[in-house]
Amino acid sequence: MTTLGLAILGLATVLLSLAAIFPVQEPEWFGFGVLAIALCALGGAFSGPHLRTAMPWGVGTALSIWALVALGTGGVSAWLGWAALALGLAYLALGMLHFIRRVVPAHRLPRFLHAP
């Protein structure tokens, strides 16, 4: 679940970074920062289990902070900042779901979280 989730979110983050890099009216620092975060997510998706478990938390925190800085400075379009913040929160939610599946006993989990 974590590998597929990280890969899908990583590809969505790469697309967001390309949308921030190529328009000339957007600042390059935001797009390249999001691209670096996306490449970390994609690298973590295909790494060992410990890094794969920690990657959603690190990437989600970094992307959320990066988006809040961009929204606070007013240097980027609002849709880019809010989209980056939404992706950061999605990474954090993925980390939370992965943590719940590993810590909570199987008989206490809701049905949609049971492993196939």
The 8 nearest C-alpha neighbors of each residue, nearest first, counted from 0:
[[1, 3, 2, 4, 97, 5, 114, 93],
 [0, 2, 4, 3, 5, 97, 51, 93],
 [3, 1, 44, 5, 4, 0, 6, 45],
 [2, 4, 6, 0, 5, 1, 7, 44],
 [5, 3, 1, 7, 6, 2, 0, 8],
 [4, 6, 8, 2, 44, 3, 7, 9],
 [5, 7, 9, 3, 4, 8, 41, 44],
 [8, 6, 4, 10, 9, 5, 3, 11],
 [7, 9, 11, 5, 10, 6, 4, 12],
 [10, 8, 6, 12, 37, 41, 7, 40],
 [9, 11, 13, 7, 12, 8, 6, 14],
 [12, 10, 8, 14, 9, 13, 15, 7],
 [11, 13, 15, 9, 10, 14, 37, 8],
 [14, 12, 10, 16, 15, 11, 37, 34],
 [15, 13, 17, 11, 12, 16, 18, 10],
 [16, 14, 12, 18, 13, 17, 11, 19],
 [15, 17, 30, 19, 13, 34, 33, 18],
 [16, 18, 20, 14, 19, 15, 21, 13],
 [19, 17, 15, 16, 20, 21, 14, 22],
 [18, 20, 30, 16, 17, 21, 25, 15],
 [21, 19, 30, 17, 27, 18, 22, 16],
 [20, 22, 19, 18, 23, 17, 25, 30],
 [23, 21, 24, 25, 20, 19, 18, 26],
 [22, 24, 25, 21, 20, 26, 27, 19],
 [23, 25, 22, 26, 75, 21, 19, 76],
 [24, 26, 23, 75, 22, 19, 27, 20],
 [27, 25, 28, 29, 24, 75, 74, 30],
 [26, 28, 30, 29, 20, 31, 25, 19],
 [29, 27, 31, 26, 30, 32, 20, 33],
 [28, 30, 32, 27, 31, 26, 33, 19],
 [31, 29, 19, 16, 20, 33, 27, 32],
 [30, 32, 34, 33, 28, 29, 27, 35],
 [33, 31, 35, 29, 34, 30, 28, 36],
 [32, 34, 36, 30, 16, 31, 35, 37],
 [33, 35, 31, 37, 16, 32, 36, 13],
 [36, 34, 32, 38, 37, 33, 31, 39],
 [35, 37, 33, 39, 34, 38, 58, 32],
 [38, 36, 34, 40, 9, 39, 12, 35],
 [37, 39, 41, 35, 40, 36, 42, 34],
 [40, 38, 42, 36, 37, 41, 43, 35],
 [41, 39, 37, 43, 38, 9, 42, 5],
 [42, 40, 38, 44, 9, 43, 39, 6],
 [43, 41, 39, 40, 44, 45, 38, 46],
 [42, 44, 46, 40, 51, 45, 41, 54],
 [45, 43, 2, 41, 5, 42, 51, 46],
 [44, 46, 43, 42, 2, 47, 41, 51],
 [47, 45, 43, 44, 51, 50, 42, 48],
 [46, 48, 50, 49, 51, 45, 43, 44],
 [47, 49, 51, 50, 52, 46, 53, 45],
 [50, 48, 52, 51, 47, 53, 46, 54],
 [49, 51, 53, 52, 48, 47, 54, 43],
 [50, 52, 48, 43, 54, 49, 53, 44],
 [53, 51, 49, 50, 54, 48, 55, 94],
 [54, 52, 50, 51, 56, 55, 49, 57],
 [53, 55, 57, 51, 56, 52, 50, 43],
 [56, 54, 94, 90, 58, 57, 59, 53],
 [57, 55, 59, 54, 91, 94, 58, 53],
 [58, 56, 54, 60, 59, 55, 61, 53],
 [57, 59, 61, 55, 60, 56, 54, 62],
 [60, 58, 87, 90, 91, 56, 62, 57],
 [59, 61, 63, 57, 58, 62, 56, 64],
 [62, 60, 58, 64, 63, 59, 65, 57],
 [61, 63, 87, 65, 59, 64, 60, 58],
 [64, 62, 87, 84, 66, 60, 65, 61],
 [63, 65, 67, 61, 66, 62, 68, 60],
 [66, 64, 62, 68, 63, 67, 61, 69],
 [67, 65, 69, 80, 63, 84, 68, 64],
 [66, 68, 70, 64, 69, 65, 71, 63],
 [69, 67, 71, 65, 66, 70, 64, 72],
 [68, 70, 66, 72, 67, 71, 75, 73],
 [71, 69, 67, 73, 68, 72, 80, 66],
 [72, 70, 68, 69, 73, 67, 74, 66],
 [71, 73, 69, 74, 70, 68, 75, 67],
 [74, 72, 70, 71, 75, 69, 76, 77],
 [75, 73, 72, 69, 26, 76, 70, 25],
 [76, 74, 73, 25, 69, 77, 80, 26],
 [75, 77, 79, 78, 80, 74, 25, 73],
 [76, 78, 80, 79, 81, 75, 70, 73],
 [77, 79, 81, 80, 76, 82, 75, 83],
 [80, 78, 82, 76, 77, 81, 83, 75],
 [79, 81, 66, 77, 83, 82, 78, 70],
 [80, 82, 84, 78, 83, 79, 77, 85],
 [83, 81, 85, 79, 84, 80, 78, 86],
 [84, 82, 86, 80, 81, 85, 66, 79],
 [83, 85, 81, 63, 87, 66, 82, 86],
 [86, 84, 82, 88, 87, 83, 81, 89],
 [87, 85, 89, 83, 88, 84, 82, 90],
 [88, 86, 59, 63, 62, 84, 90, 89],
 [87, 89, 91, 85, 86, 90, 59, 92],
 [88, 90, 86, 92, 87, 91, 85, 93],
 [91, 89, 59, 55, 93, 87, 88, 92],
 [92, 90, 88, 59, 94, 89, 93, 56],
 [91, 93, 95, 89, 94, 90, 88, 96],
 [94, 92, 90, 96, 91, 95, 97, 89],
 [95, 93, 55, 91, 97, 92, 96, 56],
 [94, 96, 92, 98, 93, 97, 99, 91],
 [97, 95, 99, 93, 98, 94, 92, 100],
 [96, 98, 94, 100, 95, 99, 93, 101],
 [97, 99, 95, 101, 96, 100, 94, 102],
 [100, 98, 96, 102, 101, 97, 103, 95],
 [101, 99, 97, 98, 102, 103, 96, 112],
 [100, 102, 98, 99, 103, 97, 104, 96],
 [103, 101, 99, 100, 98, 104, 97, 105],
 [102, 104, 99, 100, 101, 105, 107, 108],
 [105, 103, 107, 106, 102, 108, 100, 101],
 [106, 104, 108, 107, 103, 113, 100, 109],
 [105, 107, 104, 108, 109, 103, 113, 110],
 [108, 106, 105, 104, 103, 109, 110, 113],
 [109, 107, 105, 106, 112, 110, 103, 104],
 [108, 110, 111, 112, 107, 113, 106, 105],
 [111, 109, 112, 113, 108, 114, 107, 106],
 [110, 112, 109, 113, 108, 114, 115, 100],
 [113, 111, 110, 109, 108, 114, 100, 96],
 [114, 112, 110, 111, 115, 108, 105, 109],
 [113, 115, 112, 111, 100, 0, 105, 110],
 [114, 113, 112, 111, 110, 0, 105, 100]]
